[in-house]
């Protein structure tokens, strides 16, 4: 089952690159792509009132 995740244009472009050209990507490009794809998910998980106390550290 694939989660329904809203991607911005930059994330979608990276996903398309990954799907079509992963064997041609450097390890650095692949790592950057994965970071960009996961950024919005992590922001949603970490952006909550319960954990906001850590924002001031």
N, C-alpha and C positions, 0 to 999 in steps of 0.2 A: 504494500500500500504506500503510495507516494503522498506526503503531506502537501496541502495546498498552501504554497508560499508565494506571496506577492513579490515579484522581482522588479527592480528598476531597470532601465534600459541598459545601463552599464553591466549589471549583473547578468541580464539575459544574453548580452553579447558574449560575455565570458563563458557562459554555459554553452552557447552555440559553438564557440571555439573548442571547448573541452570535448564536446560530443563529436566533433568532426576532425580535430587535429591534435589530439593528445600526444600521439607518438612523435610529433614534430615540436612539441613544446619543451623548453628547458625546465629543469626542476624549479627554478626561481619563478618562471611564468606560471607553472602549475600551482605552486604554493600561493602566489598572489591571487590567482583566480579563485582558489578555495577560500582564502580569507575574505575576498569581496562577496562571494556567494553566501558565506555564513554570517557576515556582519549584521544584516538586518534581523536575522533570527536571534543572535546573541543580544542585540539591543532590546528586542521585545522581552526576552527572558529576564534580563538584568534590570530593566526599567520598571521597577515596582516599588511601592511604598515601604514594604518590609525591608528591602535592602538599601533604601536611600540613605540610611545612616552611614554607609560605607563611602558614599560619594564625597564626603567632607574629609576623608583621611588623606 
